[in-house]
């Protein structure tokens, strides 16, 4: 938290025009922005969660939201003629990345095996 007498510094990720608008708002308007931002964040997170699907032979074990990515744990097959498939579980970080055409795609980063509890 910023001390009361010190002006807060906006995060680098926030567009300059958004900062300018926020700096002009009164307390009531700022509270409304906070409420809207929370709702918008929850909507965005649920939209990403709904796009995560298991490929054929895979099993999604869990999906957990984080600030910068979504943690996905899944089991997956290794190939043909394997009696131990599916393997895992494995941990991935998934995030939405913009494409040049304005759409977004899911970017999966493999982090490694997860110990089963």
C-alpha positions, 0 to 999 in steps of 0.5 A, a space after each residue: 500500500 502507498 502511504 496516504 500522503 504519497 501519490 500512487 504510481 500506476 502500473 506500467 501495464 495500465 494505458 496512459 489514457 486510462 490513468 488520466 481518466 482514473 486521476 480525474 475520478 472522485 471516490 464514488 466513481 473510483 469505487 464503481 471502477 473497482 467493482 466493474 474491474 472485479 466483475 470484468 476480471 472474473 468474466 475474463 477468467 471464466 472465458 479463458 477457463 471455458 476455452 481450456 479443453 482436453 485433447 483426445 485421450 487427455 484428462 484435465 485434473 484441475 484448473 486454477 486461476 492466478 493473476 498472470 496465468 491459469 494453472 492447468 494440471 492434466 494427464 495425457 497419452 504418450 503414443 500408440 501401444 502404451 499400456 500405462 497411458 495416460 501419463 502425468 499429471 503434468 503442470 502447465 501455465 496457460 495464458 491468452 496471447 494476442 495474434 496479429 489478426 486481433 484474435 487471441 490464442 492459448 499459449 501453454 507452457 509445460 512446467 513438469 510432472 506433479 506429485 499425486 497426493 
